[in-house]
Amino acid sequence: MPSSLSPSIRLLRALPLWLLVLLLGGCALFGSRDPLNVQVAGIEPLPGEGLELRLAVELRVQNPNTTPVDYDGLALELEVNGQPLASGVSDASGTVPRFGERVIRVPMTVSAFAAARQAFALGSLDPTEPLPYVLRGKLAGGAFGVHRFVERGALDLGGALSPYR
């Protein structure tokens, strides 16, 4: 029995099926990606303004994937002992090579209020216990959008930094 539908109507009816096939095929091309490994590689003081403290945090970003990761911007938030302490952004851009790593430097600011809150809290803590920290961040850009990461560890009041994942 011949179809009484015009060719354009048949095409419109088949369009959702073709879109679904293309979408599923596109997802298969990307495959699964392992998350980036991000660790604090260093912290250095920077000149501040007024009552604020400034730090340069160096992050070692490792890419355990078979394809490089392009980035264009980075944002960080540092929490110490459950309280926000510092935040920072960088417009750095580049590429973390496949199965490679890159060190990215991000300036961070500690407000006078956050520093005072931390100092007040330190007075009631046991100095032999390490202070837990959480560094949250996002590496923006590239074909895969935003890469979010979380680095956890403990700050020893004696000055040592020891991750406790």
Residue pairs with C-beta under 8 A, 6 or more apart in sequence:
3 10
5 13
30 144
33 65
33 67
33 144
34 64
34 65
35 147
35 149
36 61
36 62
36 63
36 64
36 69
36 96
36 139
36 147
36 149
37 61
37 62
37 64
38 59
38 60
38 61
38 62
38 135
38 137
38 139
38 149
38 151
39 59
39 60
39 62
39 151
39 163
40 57
40 58
40 59
40 60
40 135
40 151
40 153
40 161
41 58
41 59
41 60
41 103
42 57
42 58
43 55
43 56
43 57
43 58
44 55
44 56
44 58
45 53
45 54
45 55
45 56
46 54
46 55
46 56
46 107
47 54
48 54
48 109
50 112
51 111
51 112
51 115
52 109
52 110
52 111
52 112
53 86
53 109
53 110
53 115
54 107
54 108
54 109
54 110
55 86
55 88
55 107
55 108
55 109
55 110
56 105
56 106
56 107
56 108
57 76
57 78
57 88
57 105
57 106
57 107
57 108
57 135
58 103
58 104
58 105
58 106
59 74
59 76
59 103
59 104
59 105
59 106
59 137
60 101
60 102
60 103
61 96
61 101
61 102
61 103
61 104
61 139
62 96
62 100
62 101
63 69
63 96
63 97
63 98
63 99
63 100
63 101
64 99
65 98
65 99
66 98
66 99
67 98
68 95
68 96
68 97
68 98
68 100
69 95
69 96
69 139
69 142
69 144
69 147
70 93
70 94
70 95
70 141
70 142
70 143
71 92
71 93
71 94
71 95
71 96
71 104
71 139
71 140
71 141
71 142
71 147
72 91
72 93
72 140
72 141
72 142
73 89
73 90
73 91
73 92
73 93
73 139
73 140
73 141
74 89
74 90
74 92
74 104
74 106
74 137
74 138
74 139
74 140
75 87
75 88
75 89
75 137
75 138
75 140
76 86
76 87
76 88
76 89
76 106
76 108
76 135
76 136
76 137
77 84
77 86
77 87
77 135
77 136
77 137
78 84
78 85
78 86
78 87
78 108
78 133
78 134
78 135
79 85
79 133
79 134
79 135
79 136
80 118
80 131
80 132
80 133
80 155
81 118
81 121
81 125
81 131
81 132
81 133
82 132
83 114
83 117
83 118
83 121
84 114
85 110
85 114
85 115
85 118
86 108
86 109
86 110
86 114
87 108
87 109
88 106
88 107
88 108
88 109
89 106
90 104
90 105
90 106
90 107
92 104
92 105
92 106
93 141
94 102
94 104
95 102
96 102
122 131
122 157
125 131
127 157
128 157
130 154
130 155
130 156
130 157
130 162
131 154
131 155
131 157
132 152
132 153
132 154
132 155
132 164
133 152
133 153
133 154
133 155
134 150
134 151
134 152
135 150
135 151
135 152
135 153
136 148
136 149
136 150
137 148
137 149
137 150
137 151
138 146
138 147
138 148
138 149
139 146
139 147
139 149
140 146
140 147
151 163
152 163
152 164
152 165
153 161
153 162
153 163
153 164
153 165
154 161
154 162
154 163
154 164
155 161
156 162
